[in-house]
Amino acid sequence: MAYTTFSGQLNVNAIQSALFNMIISQDIIGGSIRNNYNLVDKAKDEAGLYGDTKLYVDTPVLTPVNWEQDSEDATNLLKLHRPGAPKTQALTINVFKQVRLTKDDYLSKQAFGTEGAFVSYQSVLESRLPKTKEVYLNKTYNTFIGTTIGTDSANAEVKLEIDTKANNNSTGENIAYEMANLIDDMKDYNTKYTHNGFERAFGEDEIQIVWNNKYVNAVKKIDLPSIFHDEALQTTFVGDVLPSRYFGAPNNHTTAVAGDRATHDLYLTTTVAGDTYVAAGDLIPAGLTIKAGDAYTVNDKIICKVFTKLPPMLEAFSVGTDFFNAKNLSTNLYLTFGHSTLEPLASQAVVTVYDIATEEVVGE
């Protein structure tokens, strides 16, 4: 399909060749940029202007001892019983971004036929300041959620592997069964789901699941209709959903290859296009020089991520400012904001659920 780009030239009038047809009107299109996958608002923690670090202090449970009335131990009231040492994690606000826009209220008007069209155009431009921040925060957080992993106290990945084709059951039935077992296990007393390794028994209301939309759609659009809308399956697949492109594992590439996506926003230089900006979750042009950890490889075998608390994003200030240049009659608009580096909480669970079913090979 060919799209006609306006060249700036008016069309010659069909009757009077010395005259040119006028432009009917200008429709200023703001474009739909909806906030459809909005996890970050659930994770934001307003930090304010004072200080830059928040501490998360995790404490262990105590240890019961045998007790005998009138024993030497029971009568020694001065003996100290200090609690086990806590583990403290620090999150620091150390990422600052600025969105910039230069607008003109004078000569730019000559490009518009009416005041209404010009005002609409300026309004759309100014709306891009907070919208750009929103897009940045959502893509950054969604990418982090899909690529982060949880580790236990031995630094081993906390994961659940599900054979979605086991026992001739549907994909949804196998996932629902194993997820029910996982949640029951997380509700029991254990030390294996958090990096700190302290005794925990999570409440069902604490458990938050972020699904890969590939599996949710396969169950809701294929499995459920085939088994008459099984209510047990419907109650299993609740929670937040992210597109499959956000799920994967960071790699150590120093030269981007086809399919690499950015783990965070990147400012890269190319010999052809010069400086190139790549947002988190977007494809990195193959061949560009990057750092280890800048890219991730999509893994469409990740079914979901299970959290007991979404990793927080500490929000600093968000300030809009402007400066009028009296010499060239332009106005610079700025939106400056900051947030913490993202990392999972060591006191909370992060479980990655994988599909380990093997693909069937059809013989000739």
DRENDO-1510 file (C-alpha; in Angstrom, 1 decimal, always signed):
<recs>
REC; n; res; u; v; w
REC; 1; MET; +0.0; +0.0; +0.0 .
REC; 2; ALA; +1.5; +3.4; -1.0 .
REC; 3; TYR; +1.0; +6.4; +1.2 .
REC; 4; THR; +1.1; +9.9; -0.3 .
REC; 5; THR; +3.5; +12.2; +1.5 .
REC; 6; PHE; +2.7; +15.9; +1.1 .
REC; 7; SER; +5.5; +17.5; -0.9 .
REC; 8; GLY; +4.7; +21.1; -0.1 .
REC; 9; GLN; +3.5; +21.8; -3.6 .
REC; 10; LEU; +0.0; +23.0; -4.4 .
REC; 11; ASN; -1.9; +21.4; -7.3 .
REC; 12; VAL; -2.4; +23.5; -10.5 .
REC; 13; ASN; -6.1; +24.5; -11.0 .
REC; 14; ALA; -7.8; +22.5; -13.7 .
REC; 15; ILE; -9.3; +25.7; -15.3 .
REC; 16; GLN; -6.9; +28.4; -14.6 .
REC; 17; SER; -3.3; +27.1; -14.8 .
REC; 18; ALA; -1.9; +30.2; -13.4 .
REC; 19; LEU; -3.8; +29.5; -10.1 .
REC; 20; PHE; -3.3; +26.8; -7.6 .
REC; 21; ASN; -5.8; +24.9; -5.5 .
REC; 22; MET; -5.8; +25.7; -1.8 .
REC; 23; ILE; -5.4; +23.3; +1.1 .
REC; 24; ILE; -8.9; +22.3; +2.5 .
REC; 25; SER; -7.8; +21.9; +6.1 .
REC; 26; GLN; -5.2; +20.4; +8.4 .
REC; 27; ASP; -6.3; +17.5; +10.7 .
REC; 28; ILE; -3.7; +17.4; +13.6 .
REC; 29; ILE; -3.5; +13.8; +14.7 .
REC; 30; GLY; -2.5; +13.2; +18.3 .
REC; 31; GLY; -2.4; +9.5; +17.8 .
REC; 32; SER; -3.6; +6.9; +20.3 .
REC; 33; ILE; -1.0; +6.0; +22.9 .
REC; 34; ARG; -2.9; +4.1; +25.5 .
REC; 35; ASN; -1.6; +2.9; +28.8 .
REC; 36; ASN; -2.8; -0.7; +28.3 .
REC; 37; TYR; +0.0; -2.7; +30.1 .
REC; 38; ASN; +0.4; -0.6; +33.2 .
REC; 39; LEU; +2.3; -2.4; +35.9 .
REC; 40; VAL; +4.6; +0.4; +36.9 .
REC; 41; ASP; +1.8; +2.4; +38.6 .
REC; 42; LYS; +1.3; -0.5; +41.0 .
REC; 43; ALA; +5.0; -0.5; +41.8 .
REC; 44; LYS; +5.6; +3.2; +42.2 .
REC; 45; ASP; +6.7; +4.4; +45.7 .
REC; 46; GLU; +6.7; +8.2; +46.1 .
REC; 47; ALA; +10.0; +8.9; +47.7 .
REC; 48; GLY; +9.9; +12.7; +47.9 .
REC; 49; LEU; +12.8; +15.2; +47.8 .
REC; 50; TYR; +14.7; +14.3; +50.9 .
REC; 51; GLY; +17.2; +11.5; +50.8 .
REC; 52; ASP; +18.0; +9.2; +48.0 .
REC; 53; THR; +18.0; +5.7; +49.4 .
REC; 54; LYS; +15.3; +3.5; +51.0 .
REC; 55; LEU; +16.2; +0.6; +53.1 .
REC; 56; TYR; +14.3; -2.7; +53.3 .
REC; 57; VAL; +15.1; -4.5; +56.5 .
REC; 58; ASP; +14.2; -8.2; +56.6 .
REC; 59; THR; +14.3; -10.0; +60.0 .
REC; 60; PRO; +14.3; -13.8; +60.7 .
REC; 61; VAL; +11.9; -15.6; +62.9 .
REC; 62; LEU; +13.1; -16.6; +66.4 .
REC; 63; THR; +14.0; -20.1; +67.6 .
REC; 64; PRO; +12.0; -21.9; +70.3 .
REC; 65; VAL; +14.0; -23.7; +73.1 .
REC; 66; ASN; +13.1; -26.4; +75.6 .
REC; 67; TRP; +11.9; -25.0; +78.9 .
REC; 68; GLU; +12.0; -26.6; +82.4 .
REC; 69; GLN; +10.6; -24.8; +85.4 .
REC; 70; ASP; +13.3; -23.9; +88.0 .
REC; 71; SER; +16.1; -25.1; +85.8 .
REC; 72; GLU; +19.3; -23.1; +85.8 .
REC; 73; ASP; +18.5; -21.8; +82.4 .
REC; 74; ALA; +14.9; -20.8; +83.4 .
REC; 75; THR; +16.1; -18.9; +86.5 .
REC; 76; ASN; +18.9; -17.0; +84.7 .
REC; 77; LEU; +17.0; -13.8; +84.0 .
REC; 78; LEU; +20.1; -11.8; +82.8 .
REC; 79; LYS; +21.0; -14.0; +79.9 .
REC; 80; LEU; +20.7; -12.2; +76.6 .
REC; 81; HIS; +18.7; -13.6; +73.7 .
REC; 82; ARG; +19.5; -11.4; +70.8 .
REC; 83; PRO; +17.5; -11.9; +67.5 .
REC; 84; GLY; +19.2; -13.2; +64.4 .
REC; 85; ALA; +20.9; -10.5; +62.3 .
REC; 86; PRO; +18.6; -8.8; +59.8 .
REC; 87; LYS; +19.4; -8.4; +56.2 .
REC; 88; THR; +19.1; -4.9; +54.7 .
REC; 89; GLN; +18.7; -4.1; +51.0 .
REC; 90; ALA; +19.1; -0.5; +49.7 .
REC; 91; LEU; +17.3; +1.0; +46.7 .
REC; 92; THR; +18.7; +4.3; +45.5 .
REC; 93; ILE; +17.3; +7.0; +43.3 .
REC; 94; ASN; +20.1; +7.3; +40.8 .
REC; 95; VAL; +18.4; +7.4; +37.4 .
REC; 96; PHE; +17.4; +10.9; +36.0 .
REC; 97; LYS; +15.8; +11.6; +32.7 .
REC; 98; GLN; +14.7; +14.8; +30.9 .
REC; 99; VAL; +12.2; +15.2; +28.1 .
REC; 100; ARG; +12.8; +18.3; +25.9 .
REC; 101; LEU; +10.7; +20.3; +23.4 .
REC; 102; THR; +11.3; +23.6; +21.6 .
REC; 103; LYS; +8.1; +25.3; +20.4 .
REC; 104; ASP; +7.5; +28.6; +18.5 .
REC; 105; ASP; +4.4; +30.7; +18.7 .
REC; 106; TYR; +5.3; +33.1; +15.8 .
REC; 107; LEU; +6.8; +32.0; +12.5 .
REC; 108; SER; +5.4; +28.5; +12.9 .
REC; 109; LYS; +1.9; +29.8; +12.5 .
REC; 110; GLN; +2.6; +30.5; +8.9 .
REC; 111; ALA; +2.5; +26.8; +8.2 .
REC; 112; PHE; -1.2; +26.6; +9.3 .
REC; 113; GLY; -4.4; +27.8; +7.7 .
REC; 114; THR; -6.3; +28.6; +10.9 .
REC; 115; GLU; -5.7; +29.4; +14.5 .
REC; 116; GLY; -7.6; +26.3; +15.5 .
REC; 117; ALA; -5.2; +24.0; +13.6 .
REC; 118; PHE; -2.2; +25.8; +15.1 .
REC; 119; VAL; -3.5; +25.6; +18.7 .
REC; 120; SER; -4.3; +21.9; +18.1 .
REC; 121; TYR; -0.8; +21.3; +16.9 .
REC; 122; GLN; +0.9; +23.0; +19.8 .
REC; 123; SER; -1.4; +21.2; +22.2 .
REC; 124; VAL; -0.4; +17.8; +20.8 .
REC; 125; LEU; +3.3; +18.7; +21.0 .
REC; 126; GLU; +3.0; +19.7; +24.7 .
REC; 127; SER; +1.0; +16.6; +25.5 .
REC; 128; ARG; +4.0; +14.6; +24.3 .
REC; 129; LEU; +6.1; +15.6; +27.3 .
REC; 130; PRO; +4.2; +13.6; +30.0 .
REC; 131; LYS; +3.3; +10.9; +27.5 .
REC; 132; THR; +6.9; +10.4; +26.7 .
REC; 133; LYS; +7.6; +9.9; +30.4 .
REC; 134; GLU; +4.7; +7.5; +30.7 .
REC; 135; VAL; +5.9; +5.4; +27.7 .
REC; 136; TYR; +9.5; +5.3; +29.1 .
REC; 137; LEU; +8.4; +4.2; +32.6 .
REC; 138; ASN; +6.1; +1.5; +31.3 .
REC; 139; LYS; +8.5; +0.0; +28.8 .
REC; 140; THR; +11.4; +0.1; +31.2 .
REC; 141; TYR; +9.4; -1.6; +34.0 .
REC; 142; ASN; +7.6; -4.1; +31.8 .
REC; 143; THR; +11.0; -5.2; +30.3 .
REC; 144; PHE; +12.5; -5.5; +33.8 .
REC; 145; ILE; +9.6; -7.6; +35.0 .
REC; 146; GLY; +9.9; -10.0; +32.1 .
REC; 147; THR; +13.6; -10.4; +32.3 .
REC; 148; THR; +14.3; -10.4; +36.0 .
REC; 149; ILE; +14.7; -13.7; +38.0 .
REC; 150; GLY; +14.6; -14.5; +41.7 .
REC; 151; THR; +17.3; -16.5; +43.4 .
REC; 152; ASP; +17.4; -18.5; +46.7 .
REC; 153; SER; +19.9; -18.1; +49.4 .
REC; 154; ALA; +22.3; -20.3; +47.4 .
REC; 155; ASN; +22.0; -18.0; +44.4 .
REC; 156; ALA; +20.1; -20.7; +42.4 .
REC; 157; GLU; +17.3; -19.5; +40.2 .
REC; 158; VAL; +13.8; -20.0; +41.8 .
REC; 159; LYS; +11.7; -21.6; +39.0 .
REC; 160; LEU; +8.9; -24.0; +38.2 .
REC; 161; GLU; +9.0; -26.2; +35.1 .
REC; 162; ILE; +5.8; -27.4; +33.6 .
REC; 163; ASP; +5.3; -29.9; +30.8 .
REC; 164; THR; +2.3; -28.4; +29.2 .
REC; 165; LYS; +1.7; -31.5; +27.1 .
REC; 166; ALA; +1.8; -34.0; +30.0 .
REC; 167; ASN; -0.7; -36.8; +30.5 .
REC; 168; ASN; -2.6; -35.9; +27.3 .
REC; 169; ASN; -4.1; -32.9; +29.1 .
REC; 170; SER; -4.7; -29.5; +27.6 .
REC; 171; THR; -2.1; -26.8; +28.1 .
REC; 172; GLY; -4.4; -24.9; +30.4 .
REC; 173; GLU; -5.2; -28.0; +32.6 .
REC; 174; ASN; -1.5; -28.7; +33.1 .
REC; 175; ILE; -0.6; -25.1; +33.9 .
REC; 176; ALA; -3.6; -24.8; +36.3 .
REC; 177; TYR; -2.6; -28.0; +38.2 .
REC; 178; GLU; +1.1; -27.1; +38.6 .
REC; 179; MET; +0.3; -23.4; +39.5 .
REC; 180; ALA; -2.2; -24.6; +42.2 .
REC; 181; ASN; +0.6; -26.8; +43.7 .
REC; 182; LEU; +3.1; -23.9; +43.5 .
REC; 183; ILE; +0.7; -21.5; +45.3 .
REC; 184; ASP; -0.1; -24.1; +48.0 .
REC; 185; ASP; +3.7; -24.6; +48.5 .
REC; 186; MET; +4.3; -20.8; +48.8 .
REC; 187; LYS; +1.6; -20.6; +51.4 .
REC; 188; ASP; +3.4; -23.2; +53.5 .
REC; 189; TYR; +6.3; -22.5; +55.8 .
REC; 190; ASN; +9.5; -22.5; +53.8 .
REC; 191; THR; +12.8; -20.8; +53.2 .
REC; 192; LYS; +13.3; -21.6; +49.5 .
REC; 193; TYR; +11.5; -18.8; +47.7 .
REC; 194; THR; +13.5; -15.7; +48.8 .
REC; 195; HIS; +17.1; -14.7; +48.4 .
REC; 196; ASN; +17.4; -13.9; +52.1 .
REC; 197; GLY; +16.3; -17.4; +53.0 .
REC; 198; PHE; +14.3; -16.5; +56.1 .
REC; 199; GLU; +11.2; -18.5; +57.1 .
REC; 200; ARG; +8.2; -17.4; +55.1 .
REC; 201; ALA; +4.6; -18.4; +54.5 .
REC; 202; PHE; +3.0; -16.1; +52.0 .
REC; 203; GLY; -0.7; -15.2; +51.9 .
REC; 204; GLU; -2.7; -16.0; +48.8 .
REC; 205; ASP; -3.6; -12.3; +48.6 .
REC; 206; GLU; +0.1; -11.4; +48.4 .
REC; 207; ILE; +0.8; -13.6; +45.3 .
REC; 208; GLN; +0.8; -11.6; +42.1 .
REC; 209; ILE; +1.1; -13.3; +38.7 .
REC; 210; VAL; +2.3; -11.6; +35.5 .
REC; 211; TRP; +1.3; -13.8; +32.6 .
REC; 212; ASN; +2.9; -14.1; +29.1 .
REC; 213; ASN; -0.1; -13.2; +26.9 .
REC; 214; LYS; +0.9; -16.1; +24.5 .
REC; 215; TYR; -0.2; -18.7; +27.2 .
REC; 216; VAL; -3.2; -16.7; +28.4 .
REC; 217; ASN; -4.6; -16.4; +24.9 .
REC; 218; ALA; -3.9; -20.1; +24.2 .
REC; 219; VAL; -5.9; -21.1; +27.2 .
REC; 220; LYS; -8.8; -18.6; +26.9 .
REC; 221; LYS; -9.2; -18.7; +23.2 .
REC; 222; ILE; -8.5; -22.4; +22.6 .
REC; 223; ASP; -8.6; -24.5; +25.8 .
REC; 224; LEU; -11.6; -23.0; +27.5 .
REC; 225; PRO; -14.0; -23.1; +24.5 .
REC; 226; SER; -13.0; -26.8; +23.9 .
REC; 227; ILE; -13.8; -27.8; +27.5 .
REC; 228; PHE; -16.9; -25.7; +28.0 .
REC; 229; HIS; -15.5; -22.7; +29.9 .
REC; 230; ASP; -14.1; -24.6; +32.9 .
REC; 231; GLU; -14.5; -22.3; +35.9 .
REC; 232; ALA; -11.4; -23.7; +37.6 .
REC; 233; LEU; -9.3; -22.7; +34.6 .
REC; 234; GLN; -10.8; -19.3; +34.4 .
REC; 235; THR; -9.9; -18.6; +38.1 .
REC; 236; THR; -6.4; -19.7; +37.5 .
REC; 237; PHE; -5.6; -17.3; +34.7 .
REC; 238; VAL; -6.1; -14.1; +36.6 .
REC; 239; GLY; -3.6; -11.4; +37.1 .
REC; 240; ASP; -1.7; -9.0; +34.9 .
REC; 241; VAL; -0.7; -9.8; +31.4 .
REC; 242; LEU; +2.3; -8.6; +29.3 .
REC; 243; PRO; +3.0; -9.2; +25.6 .
REC; 244; SER; +5.4; -12.1; +25.0 .
REC; 245; ARG; +8.2; -9.8; +23.7 .
REC; 246; TYR; +9.0; -8.7; +27.3 .
REC; 247; PHE; +9.8; -12.1; +28.5 .
REC; 248; GLY; +13.4; -13.4; +28.1 .
REC; 249; ALA; +16.9; -13.5; +29.6 .
REC; 250; PRO; +19.7; -10.9; +29.4 .
REC; 251; ASN; +22.6; -12.1; +27.3 .
REC; 252; ASN; +26.3; -11.1; +27.2 .
REC; 253; HIS; +26.5; -9.9; +23.6 .
REC; 254; THR; +28.8; -7.0; +22.9 .
REC; 255; THR; +27.6; -6.8; +19.3 .
REC; 256; ALA; +23.8; -6.9; +18.8 .
REC; 257; VAL; +22.5; -9.8; +16.7 .
REC; 258; ALA; +19.1; -10.1; +15.0 .
REC; 259; GLY; +16.3; -10.5; +17.6 .
REC; 260; ASP; +18.2; -8.7; +20.5 .
REC; 261; ARG; +16.0; -6.4; +22.5 .
REC; 262; ALA; +17.1; -3.7; +24.9 .
REC; 263; THR; +17.0; -4.4; +28.7 .
REC; 264; HIS; +16.9; -0.6; +29.3 .
REC; 265; ASP; +16.9; +2.4; +27.1 .
REC; 266; LEU; +20.1; +2.7; +25.0 .
REC; 267; TYR; +21.9; +5.6; +23.3 .
REC; 268; LEU; +23.9; +4.0; +20.5 .
REC; 269; THR; +25.9; +5.4; +17.6 .
REC; 270; THR; +25.7; +4.0; +14.1 .
REC; 271; THR; +27.9; +4.8; +11.1 .
REC; 272; VAL; +24.8; +5.3; +8.9 .
REC; 273; ALA; +22.2; +7.0; +11.0 .
REC; 274; GLY; +24.4; +8.6; +13.7 .
REC; 275; ASP; +23.0; +8.6; +17.2 .
REC; 276; THR; +20.2; +6.0; +17.7 .
REC; 277; TYR; +17.8; +5.7; +20.6 .
REC; 278; VAL; +16.5; +2.3; +21.5 .
REC; 279; ALA; +13.8; +2.1; +24.2 .
REC; 280; ALA; +13.6; -0.8; +26.6 .
REC; 281; GLY; +11.9; -3.8; +25.1 .
REC; 282; ASP; +12.6; -2.6; +21.5 .
REC; 283; LEU; +14.7; -4.4; +18.9 .
REC; 284; ILE; +18.3; -3.3; +18.7 .
REC; 285; PRO; +19.6; -2.9; +15.1 .
REC; 286; ALA; +21.9; -5.9; +14.4 .
REC; 287; GLY; +25.6; -5.1; +14.3 .
REC; 288; LEU; +25.6; -2.2; +16.8 .
REC; 289; THR; +28.2; -2.3; +19.6 .
REC; 290; ILE; +26.6; -2.7; +23.0 .
REC; 291; LYS; +27.6; -3.8; +26.5 .
REC; 292; ALA; +27.1; -7.2; +28.1 .
REC; 293; GLY; +23.6; -7.1; +29.7 .
REC; 294; ASP; +22.3; -4.4; +27.4 .
REC; 295; ALA; +20.3; -6.9; +25.4 .
REC; 296; TYR; +18.0; -9.8; +26.1 .
REC; 297; THR; +16.8; -12.8; +24.1 .
REC; 298; VAL; +13.1; -13.3; +24.0 .
REC; 299; ASN; +12.1; -16.7; +25.5 .
REC; 300; ASP; +8.6; -17.6; +24.5 .
REC; 301; LYS; +8.7; -20.6; +26.8 .
REC; 302; ILE; +8.3; -18.4; +29.9 .
REC; 303; ILE; +4.7; -18.9; +31.0 .
REC; 304; CYS; +4.6; -16.3; +33.7 .
REC; 305; LYS; +6.4; -14.6; +36.6 .
REC; 306; VAL; +5.1; -15.0; +40.2 .
REC; 307; PHE; +5.8; -12.3; +42.7 .
REC; 308; THR; +4.8; -11.8; +46.3 .
REC; 309; LYS; +5.5; -8.0; +45.9 .
REC; 310; LEU; +6.1; -6.2; +42.7 .
REC; 311; PRO; +9.7; -4.8; +42.7 .
REC; 312; PRO; +9.3; -1.1; +43.7 .
REC; 313; MET; +10.2; +1.9; +41.6 .
REC; 314; LEU; +11.1; +4.8; +43.9 .
REC; 315; GLU; +9.9; +8.0; +42.3 .
REC; 316; ALA; +11.8; +11.2; +42.9 .
REC; 317; PHE; +10.6; +14.6; +41.7 .
REC; 318; SER; +8.9; +15.2; +38.4 .
REC; 319; VAL; +9.2; +18.9; +37.5 .
REC; 320; GLY; +8.1; +20.8; +34.3 .
REC; 321; THR; +9.9; +24.0; +33.5 .
REC; 322; ASP; +10.2; +26.4; +30.5 .
REC; 323; PHE; +12.5; +29.0; +29.2 .
REC; 324; PHE; +11.6; +31.8; +26.7 .
REC; 325; ASN; +14.4; +32.8; +24.3 .
REC; 326; ALA; +13.8; +36.5; +23.7 .
REC; 327; LYS; +16.3; +36.5; +20.9 .
REC; 328; ASN; +14.6; +34.0; +18.5 .
REC; 329; LEU; +11.2; +34.0; +20.1 .
REC; 330; SER; +11.1; +30.3; +20.9 .
REC; 331; THR; +10.3; +28.5; +24.2 .
REC; 332; ASN; +12.1; +25.5; +25.5 .
REC; 333; LEU; +9.9; +23.1; +27.6 .
REC; 334; TYR; +11.5; +20.5; +29.9 .
REC; 335; LEU; +10.1; +17.7; +32.0 .
REC; 336; THR; +12.7; +16.3; +34.4 .
REC; 337; PHE; +12.2; +13.2; +36.6 .
REC; 338; GLY; +14.0; +10.5; +38.5 .
REC; 339; HIS; +13.6; +7.0; +39.8 .
REC; 340; SER; +15.5; +4.2; +41.4 .
REC; 341; THR; +17.5; +1.5; +39.7 .
REC; 342; LEU; +15.2; -1.5; +39.4 .
REC; 343; GLU; +15.9; -4.8; +41.2 .
REC; 344; PRO; +13.8; -7.5; +42.9 .
REC; 345; LEU; +13.5; -7.4; +46.7 .
REC; 346; ALA; +15.6; -10.1; +48.4 .
REC; 347; SER; +12.9; -10.5; +51.0 .
REC; 348; GLN; +10.2; -11.4; +48.5 .
REC; 349; ALA; +9.6; -14.3; +46.1 .
REC; 350; VAL; +10.2; -14.1; +42.3 .
REC; 351; VAL; +9.4; -17.4; +40.6 .
REC; 352; THR; +9.8; -17.9; +36.9 .
REC; 353; VAL; +7.5; -20.5; +35.4 .
REC; 354; TYR; +8.8; -22.3; +32.3 .
REC; 355; ASP; +7.2; -24.5; +29.7 .
REC; 356; ILE; +9.5; -27.5; +29.2 .
REC; 357; ALA; +7.2; -29.4; +26.8 .
REC; 358; THR; +9.2; -30.6; +23.7 .
REC; 359; GLU; +7.9; -29.8; +20.3 .
REC; 360; GLU; +6.6; -32.7; +18.4 .
REC; 361; VAL; +8.6; -33.5; +15.3 .
REC; 362; VAL; +6.3; -34.6; +12.4 .
REC; 363; GLY; +7.9; -37.3; +10.3 .
REC; 364; GLU; +7.9; -37.3; +6.5 .
</recs>
